[in-house]
Amino acid sequence: MSQPRPCIAVVDDDESICRALRRLVRSVGMDAETFASGQEFIDLITAVPSFRADCVILDVRMPGLNGLEVQERLARTGRRLPVVFITAHDDGGERDRALAAGAVAFLRKPVNDEVLIGTLRAALEGGAGPRRGS
């Protein structure tokens, strides 16, 4: 019997980023579910407790719930899943907050595909990938 494919939740308000990350993740044998907002992601995991993501890629700055708020809500609900942040705005305060709250990595857009895949694999294995990216 084959191992189930890891599921990566991609939460970004930029549809082109969601599409590109979904393609990238699927190209290396993982599944991907995309969400256009932090609220959409939180609503789904609240309404459908059986939804399983093995890791989440979160954009930091989104309208409504931003990535840091989504990370906080996940922690409050007891959902322990690795979080990888991606952002076009490398703000030291946001990076420090995200990493202090347990994020696996904080990567700058445009994200290097190999760095992101390596980070996801490390997160899925319970290790830490690069904590700051290229």
MARKOLFI-360193 format. One record per residue: x, y, z of N, C-alpha, C in turn. Coordinates in nm, 3 decimals. Example, Ala and Ser with C-alpha at 12.3 -4.5 7.8 and 13.67 -1.06 7.14 Angstrom:
2
+---------+---------+---------+---------+---------+---------+---------+---------+---------+
|    n.xx |    n.yy |    n.zz |   ca.xx |   ca.yy |   ca.zz |    c.xx |    c.yy |    c.zz |
+---------+---------+---------+---------+---------+---------+---------+---------+---------+
|   1.319 |  -0.569 |   0.780 |   1.230 |  -0.450 |   0.780 |   1.320 |  -0.330 |   0.780 |
|   1.285 |  -0.225 |   0.708 |   1.367 |  -0.106 |   0.714 |   1.290 |   0.003 |   0.787 |
+---------+---------+---------+---------+---------+---------+---------+---------+---------+
REM end
This chain:
134
+---------+---------+---------+---------+---------+---------+---------+---------+---------+
|    n.xx |    n.yy |    n.zz |   ca.xx |   ca.yy |   ca.zz |    c.xx |    c.yy |    c.zz |
+---------+---------+---------+---------+---------+---------+---------+---------+---------+
|   0.084 |  -0.118 |   0.000 |   0.000 |   0.000 |   0.000 |   0.089 |   0.125 |   0.000 |
|   0.056 |   0.222 |  -0.084 |   0.142 |   0.340 |  -0.094 |   0.110 |   0.441 |   0.015 |
|   0.211 |   0.520 |   0.046 |   0.195 |   0.626 |   0.146 |   0.103 |   0.732 |   0.089 |
|   0.016 |   0.791 |   0.172 |  -0.062 |   0.902 |   0.120 |   0.030 |   1.020 |   0.088 |
|  -0.007 |   1.095 |  -0.014 |   0.074 |   1.210 |  -0.052 |   0.052 |   1.321 |   0.050 |
|   0.159 |   1.387 |   0.093 |   0.142 |   1.498 |   0.187 |   0.058 |   1.609 |   0.123 |
|  -0.026 |   1.671 |   0.204 |  -0.111 |   1.780 |   0.157 |  -0.057 |   1.913 |   0.210 |
|  -0.030 |   2.004 |   0.118 |   0.020 |   2.136 |   0.152 |  -0.092 |   2.237 |   0.128 |
|  -0.128 |   2.314 |   0.230 |  -0.226 |   2.422 |   0.213 |  -0.149 |   2.547 |   0.173 |
|  -0.191 |   2.609 |   0.065 |  -0.127 |   2.733 |   0.017 |  -0.227 |   2.846 |   0.038 |
|  -0.192 |   2.943 |   0.122 |  -0.282 |   3.053 |   0.153 |  -0.217 |   3.183 |   0.108 |
|  -0.269 |   3.239 |  -0.003 |  -0.213 |   3.362 |  -0.059 |  -0.323 |   3.432 |  -0.137 |
|  -0.334 |   3.565 |  -0.121 |  -0.439 |   3.639 |  -0.192 |  -0.406 |   3.662 |  -0.339 |
|  -0.286 |   3.626 |  -0.382 |  -0.246 |   3.640 |  -0.523 |  -0.271 |   3.506 |  -0.593 |
|  -0.370 |   3.505 |  -0.682 |  -0.410 |   3.380 |  -0.749 |  -0.295 |   3.319 |  -0.829 |
|  -0.211 |   3.403 |  -0.890 |  -0.100 |   3.349 |  -0.970 |   0.003 |   3.279 |  -0.881 |
|   0.023 |   3.330 |  -0.761 |   0.115 |   3.264 |  -0.666 |   0.055 |   3.129 |  -0.625 |
|  -0.074 |   3.126 |  -0.595 |  -0.140 |   2.999 |  -0.558 |  -0.125 |   2.897 |  -0.670 |
|  -0.150 |   2.939 |  -0.793 |  -0.139 |   2.845 |  -0.907 |   0.004 |   2.793 |  -0.921 |
|   0.101 |   2.884 |  -0.915 |   0.242 |   2.845 |  -0.932 |   0.286 |   2.750 |  -0.821 |
|   0.248 |   2.781 |  -0.696 |   0.289 |   2.696 |  -0.584 |   0.219 |   2.561 |  -0.590 |
|   0.092 |   2.560 |  -0.632 |   0.020 |   2.433 |  -0.646 |   0.091 |   2.344 |  -0.749 |
|   0.129 |   2.403 |  -0.863 |   0.201 |   2.326 |  -0.968 |   0.333 |   2.274 |  -0.915 |
|   0.409 |   2.361 |  -0.848 |   0.540 |   2.323 |  -0.794 |   0.527 |   2.207 |  -0.695 |
|   0.436 |   2.222 |  -0.601 |   0.417 |   2.120 |  -0.496 |   0.374 |   1.987 |  -0.558 |
|   0.283 |   1.993 |  -0.654 |   0.237 |   1.870 |  -0.719 |   0.347 |   1.806 |  -0.803 |
|   0.438 |   1.887 |  -0.856 |   0.546 |   1.834 |  -0.941 |   0.643 |   1.748 |  -0.862 |
|   0.643 |   1.761 |  -0.729 |   0.734 |   1.679 |  -0.647 |   0.657 |   1.576 |  -0.563 |
|   0.535 |   1.542 |  -0.608 |   0.463 |   1.432 |  -0.547 |   0.384 |   1.466 |  -0.422 |
|   0.352 |   1.594 |  -0.402 |   0.268 |   1.634 |  -0.289 |   0.137 |   1.689 |  -0.345 |
|   0.033 |   1.684 |  -0.265 |  -0.093 |   1.747 |  -0.303 |  -0.096 |   1.889 |  -0.251 |
|  -0.178 |   1.973 |  -0.313 |  -0.189 |   2.112 |  -0.268 |  -0.334 |   2.156 |  -0.274 |
|  -0.376 |   2.225 |  -0.171 |  -0.507 |   2.292 |  -0.169 |  -0.478 |   2.440 |  -0.156 |
|  -0.543 |   2.523 |  -0.237 |  -0.516 |   2.666 |  -0.231 |  -0.634 |   2.742 |  -0.170 |
|  -0.601 |   2.851 |  -0.105 |  -0.699 |   2.936 |  -0.038 |  -0.664 |   3.081 |  -0.069 |
|  -0.764 |   3.160 |  -0.108 |  -0.743 |   3.298 |  -0.149 |  -0.732 |   3.394 |  -0.031 |
|  -0.762 |   3.345 |   0.089 |  -0.752 |   3.432 |   0.207 |  -0.731 |   3.349 |   0.332 |
|  -0.678 |   3.416 |   0.433 |  -0.661 |   3.351 |   0.562 |  -0.795 |   3.308 |   0.620 |
|  -0.898 |   3.392 |   0.601 |  -1.030 |   3.360 |   0.654 |  -1.088 |   3.236 |   0.587 |
|  -1.068 |   3.224 |   0.455 |  -1.117 |   3.106 |   0.383 |  -1.054 |   2.978 |   0.439 |
|  -0.926 |   2.983 |   0.466 |  -0.855 |   2.868 |   0.522 |  -0.907 |   2.835 |   0.662 |
|  -0.916 |   2.935 |   0.748 |  -0.965 |   2.914 |   0.885 |  -1.109 |   2.863 |   0.883 |
|  -1.193 |   2.920 |   0.796 |  -1.332 |   2.875 |   0.786 |  -1.339 |   2.727 |   0.749 |
|  -1.256 |   2.683 |   0.655 |  -1.260 |   2.543 |   0.614 |  -1.214 |   2.451 |   0.726 |
|  -1.104 |   2.483 |   0.791 |  -1.056 |   2.391 |   0.894 |  -1.148 |   2.389 |   1.016 |
|  -1.224 |   2.497 |   1.034 |  -1.322 |   2.501 |   1.143 |  -1.447 |   2.421 |   1.106 |
|  -1.494 |   2.438 |   0.983 |  -1.618 |   2.373 |   0.939 |  -1.598 |   2.226 |   0.904 |
|  -1.478 |   2.189 |   0.861 |  -1.451 |   2.053 |   0.816 |  -1.331 |   1.999 |   0.897 |
|  -1.357 |   1.955 |   1.020 |  -1.247 |   1.907 |   1.104 |  -1.167 |   1.793 |   1.042 |
|  -1.227 |   1.721 |   0.948 |  -1.156 |   1.609 |   0.884 |  -1.056 |   1.658 |   0.779 |
|  -1.063 |   1.786 |   0.741 |  -0.965 |   1.838 |   0.644 |  -0.827 |   1.828 |   0.706 |
|  -0.736 |   1.766 |   0.632 |  -0.602 |   1.744 |   0.684 |  -0.501 |   1.811 |   0.593 |
|  -0.424 |   1.902 |   0.651 |  -0.309 |   1.958 |   0.582 |  -0.187 |   1.917 |   0.663 |
|  -0.081 |   1.882 |   0.594 |   0.041 |   1.841 |   0.663 |   0.135 |   1.959 |   0.687 |
|   0.112 |   2.066 |   0.612 |   0.195 |   2.186 |   0.624 |   0.116 |   2.299 |   0.558 |
|   0.141 |   2.422 |   0.599 |   0.074 |   2.536 |   0.537 |   0.178 |   2.639 |   0.495 |
|   0.162 |   2.687 |   0.372 |   0.242 |   2.800 |   0.323 |   0.152 |   2.922 |   0.334 |
|   0.196 |   3.020 |   0.412 |   0.115 |   3.139 |   0.440 |   0.182 |   3.264 |   0.389 |
|   0.106 |   3.344 |   0.314 |   0.152 |   3.478 |   0.280 |   0.139 |   3.562 |   0.407 |
|   0.233 |   3.651 |   0.430 |   0.227 |   3.732 |   0.552 |   0.119 |   3.839 |   0.539 |
|   0.122 |   3.914 |   0.430 |   0.030 |   4.027 |   0.415 |  -0.083 |   3.995 |   0.320 |
|  -0.202 |   3.983 |   0.377 |  -0.324 |   3.958 |   0.300 |  -0.433 |   4.045 |   0.358 |
|  -0.532 |   4.082 |   0.275 |  -0.647 |   4.155 |   0.330 |  -0.721 |   4.066 |   0.430 |
|  -0.787 |   4.127 |   0.525 |  -0.858 |   4.049 |   0.627 |  -0.756 |   3.989 |   0.722 |
|  -0.768 |   3.860 |   0.746 |  -0.673 |   3.791 |   0.835 |  -0.538 |   3.781 |   0.765 |
|  -0.434 |   3.837 |   0.827 |  -0.302 |   3.821 |   0.767 |  -0.241 |   3.689 |   0.812 |
|  -0.126 |   3.655 |   0.755 |  -0.063 |   3.527 |   0.786 |  -0.030 |   3.507 |   0.932 |
|   0.016 |   3.613 |   0.998 |   0.048 |   3.602 |   1.142 |  -0.077 |   3.574 |   1.224 |
|  -0.189 |   3.634 |   1.185 |  -0.316 |   3.608 |   1.256 |  -0.365 |   3.465 |   1.231 |
|  -0.344 |   3.416 |   1.110 |  -0.381 |   3.276 |   1.081 |  -0.297 |   3.182 |   1.166 |
|  -0.167 |   3.209 |   1.175 |  -0.078 |   3.127 |   1.258 |  -0.126 |   3.127 |   1.403 |
|  -0.165 |   3.243 |   1.451 |  -0.214 |   3.256 |   1.588 |  -0.343 |   3.175 |   1.609 |
|  -0.435 |   3.183 |   1.512 |  -0.561 |   3.107 |   1.522 |  -0.536 |   2.957 |   1.520 |
|  -0.443 |   2.913 |   1.436 |  -0.409 |   2.771 |   1.432 |  -0.359 |   2.724 |   1.569 |
|  -0.273 |   2.803 |   1.629 |  -0.219 |   2.768 |   1.761 |  -0.331 |   2.761 |   1.864 |
|  -0.425 |   2.856 |   1.858 |  -0.536 |   2.858 |   1.955 |  -0.629 |   2.739 |   1.939 |
|  -0.643 |   2.688 |   1.817 |  -0.731 |   2.573 |   1.795 |  -0.660 |   2.442 |   1.824 |
|  -0.530 |   2.450 |   1.855 |  -0.456 |   2.329 |   1.885 |  -0.406 |   2.256 |   1.762 |
|  -0.426 |   2.315 |   1.644 |  -0.376 |   2.252 |   1.521 |  -0.225 |   2.269 |   1.515 |
|  -0.155 |   2.161 |   1.525 |  -0.009 |   2.165 |   1.521 |   0.037 |   2.125 |   1.381 |
|   0.052 |   2.223 |   1.295 |   0.105 |   2.190 |   1.165 |   0.215 |   2.290 |   1.130 |
|   0.317 |   2.245 |   1.058 |   0.427 |   2.334 |   1.025 |   0.380 |   2.449 |   0.937 |
|   0.431 |   2.569 |   0.966 |   0.397 |   2.689 |   0.890 |   0.523 |   2.742 |   0.822 |
|   0.511 |   2.764 |   0.692 |   0.617 |   2.828 |   0.614 |   0.560 |   2.960 |   0.565 |
|   0.621 |   3.070 |   0.604 |   0.576 |   3.201 |   0.558 |   0.648 |   3.240 |   0.430 |
|   0.574 |   3.307 |   0.341 |   0.635 |   3.369 |   0.224 |   0.586 |   3.514 |   0.221 |
|   0.674 |   3.603 |   0.178 |   0.636 |   3.744 |   0.177 |   0.718 |   3.822 |   0.076 |
|   0.658 |   3.927 |   0.022 |   0.731 |   4.018 |  -0.065 |   0.794 |   4.130 |   0.018 |
|   0.754 |   4.140 |   0.144 |   0.799 |   4.248 |   0.233 |   0.874 |   4.186 |   0.349 |
|   1.005 |   4.185 |   0.342 |   1.083 |   4.121 |   0.446 |   1.099 |   4.217 |   0.564 |
|   1.000 |   4.217 |   0.649 |   0.998 |   4.303 |   0.767 |   1.054 |   4.223 |   0.884 |
|   1.160 |   4.275 |   0.947 |   1.225 |   4.203 |   1.056 |   1.132 |   4.172 |   1.171 |
|   1.043 |   4.264 |   1.205 |   0.949 |   4.242 |   1.315 |   0.852 |   4.129 |   1.285 |
|   0.801 |   4.126 |   1.162 |   0.710 |   4.018 |   1.122 |   0.783 |   3.885 |   1.123 |
|   0.906 |   3.885 |   1.069 |   0.985 |   3.761 |   1.066 |   1.009 |   3.710 |   1.208 |
|   1.049 |   3.801 |   1.297 |   1.076 |   3.761 |   1.436 |   0.952 |   3.705 |   1.503 |
|   0.837 |   3.771 |   1.482 |   0.709 |   3.723 |   1.540 |   0.674 |   3.585 |   1.488 |
|   0.687 |   3.567 |   1.357 |   0.650 |   3.440 |   1.295 |   0.738 |   3.326 |   1.347 |
|   0.868 |   3.350 |   1.350 |   0.961 |   3.245 |   1.395 |   0.946 |   3.218 |   1.545 |
|   0.922 |   3.323 |   1.624 |   0.903 |   3.305 |   1.768 |   0.778 |   3.223 |   1.797 |
|   0.678 |   3.235 |   1.709 |   0.553 |   3.160 |   1.727 |   0.562 |   3.020 |   1.668 |
|   0.680 |   2.981 |   1.619 |   0.699 |   2.843 |   1.575 |   0.705 |   2.819 |   1.426 |
|   0.706 |   2.923 |   1.344 |   0.715 |   2.901 |   1.199 |   0.844 |   2.827 |   1.165 |
|   0.835 |   2.740 |   1.067 |   0.950 |   2.663 |   1.021 |   1.045 |   2.752 |   0.942 |
|   0.988 |   2.843 |   0.863 |   1.072 |   2.929 |   0.778 |   0.997 |   3.056 |   0.743 |
|   1.073 |   3.156 |   0.702 |   1.019 |   3.286 |   0.660 |   1.096 |   3.321 |   0.532 |
|   1.032 |   3.298 |   0.417 |   1.100 |   3.311 |   0.288 |   1.050 |   3.432 |   0.211 |
|   1.141 |   3.495 |   0.139 |   1.108 |   3.614 |   0.062 |   1.067 |   3.577 |  -0.081 |
|   0.960 |   3.642 |  -0.130 |   0.917 |   3.626 |  -0.268 |   1.009 |   3.709 |  -0.357 |
|   1.038 |   3.666 |  -0.477 |   1.000 |   3.537 |  -0.532 |   1.079 |   3.425 |  -0.464 |
|   1.008 |   3.322 |  -0.427 |   1.069 |   3.211 |  -0.352 |   1.145 |   3.121 |  -0.449 |
|   1.266 |   3.086 |  -0.412 |   1.345 |   2.991 |  -0.488 |   1.278 |   2.854 |  -0.474 |
|   1.244 |   2.792 |  -0.588 |   1.172 |   2.664 |  -0.587 |   1.245 |   2.557 |  -0.506 |
|   1.375 |   2.544 |  -0.525 |   1.450 |   2.439 |  -0.455 |   1.452 |   2.464 |  -0.305 |
|   1.467 |   2.591 |  -0.266 |   1.466 |   2.625 |  -0.123 |   1.329 |   2.592 |  -0.063 |
|   1.223 |   2.628 |  -0.134 |   1.088 |   2.601 |  -0.082 |   1.064 |   2.451 |  -0.070 |
|   1.097 |   2.374 |  -0.171 |   1.075 |   2.229 |  -0.166 |   1.158 |   2.167 |  -0.053 |
|   1.284 |   2.209 |  -0.040 |   1.367 |   2.159 |   0.070 |   1.308 |   2.195 |   0.206 |
|   1.254 |   2.315 |   0.217 |   1.191 |   2.359 |   0.341 |   1.067 |   2.276 |   0.372 |
|   0.984 |   2.252 |   0.270 |   0.863 |   2.171 |   0.290 |   0.900 |   2.028 |   0.332 |
|   0.998 |   1.971 |   0.265 |   1.039 |   1.833 |   0.301 |   1.089 |   1.828 |   0.445 |
|   1.171 |   1.926 |   0.485 |   1.221 |   1.930 |   0.622 |   1.105 |   1.948 |   0.720 |
|   1.009 |   2.033 |   0.687 |   0.893 |   2.057 |   0.774 |   0.812 |   1.929 |   0.791 |
|   0.793 |   1.856 |   0.682 |   0.714 |   1.733 |   0.686 |   0.785 |   1.623 |   0.766 |
|   0.917 |   1.629 |   0.768 |   0.995 |   1.531 |   0.845 |   1.014 |   1.574 |   0.989 |
|   0.963 |   1.693 |   1.022 |   0.974 |   1.740 |   1.160 |   1.099 |   1.819 |   1.189 |
|   1.181 |   1.841 |   1.088 |   1.302 |   1.921 |   1.106 |   1.275 |   2.064 |   1.064 |
|   1.375 |   2.144 |   1.072 |   1.361 |   2.283 |   1.030 |   1.442 |   2.303 |   0.902 |
|   1.380 |   2.368 |   0.808 |   1.450 |   2.408 |   0.686 |   1.519 |   2.540 |   0.713 |
|   1.553 |   2.612 |   0.607 |   1.614 |   2.742 |   0.627 |   1.514 |   2.835 |   0.695 |
|   1.559 |   2.905 |   0.796 |   1.466 |   2.991 |   0.869 |   1.451 |   3.126 |   0.802 |
|   1.545 |   3.163 |   0.722 |   1.533 |   3.285 |   0.642 |   1.571 |   3.247 |   0.501 |
|   1.499 |   3.298 |   0.407 |   1.523 |   3.250 |   0.271 |   1.580 |   3.354 |   0.179 |
|   1.600 |   3.310 |   0.057 |   1.656 |   3.395 |  -0.046 |   1.547 |   3.473 |  -0.115 |
+---------+---------+---------+---------+---------+---------+---------+---------+---------+
REM end
